[in-house]
């Protein structure tokens, strides 16, 4: 969230980056990548970390394998 510090986590990547990588591997809309990443980061951090993003997409975009 604005003005907050992100957790680096304990794995190879920080909490946010690690979850984003997991979400990018799934076939889904790009908006769902952001939503699912945010939900999982909030869950895994016990609500201490709440990712924010600003989107100006003008269409529906999907990630497919």
LINMO-V946141 format. One record per residue. N is the residue number from 0. SS is DSSP state (alpha for helix, beta for strand, coil for the rest). PHI is phi as a letter, one per 20 degrees, with the letter a starting at -180 (none if undefined). Layout:
# LINMO-V946141
n={N;N}
ss={SS;SS}
phi={PHI;PHI}
This chain:
# LINMO-V946141
n={0;1;2;3;4;5;6;7;8;9;10;11;12;13;14;15;16;17;18;19;20;21;22;23;24;25;26;27;28;29;30;31;32;33;34;35;36;37;38;39;40;41;42;43;44;45;46;47;48;49;50;51;52;53;54;55;56;57;58;59;60;61;62;63;64}
ss={coil;coil;coil;coil;coil;coil;coil;coil;coil;coil;coil;coil;coil;coil;alpha;alpha;alpha;alpha;alpha;alpha;alpha;alpha;alpha;alpha;coil;coil;coil;beta;beta;alpha;alpha;alpha;alpha;alpha;alpha;alpha;alpha;alpha;alpha;alpha;alpha;alpha;alpha;alpha;coil;coil;coil;coil;coil;coil;coil;coil;coil;coil;coil;coil;coil;coil;coil;coil;coil;beta;beta;coil;coil}
phi={none;g;n;d;d;e;e;e;m;d;e;f;c;f;g;f;f;f;f;f;f;g;f;f;e;e;f;a;f;f;f;f;g;f;f;f;f;g;g;f;f;f;f;f;e;m;n;f;c;c;f;c;b;d;d;c;f;d;b;d;c;c;d;c;e}
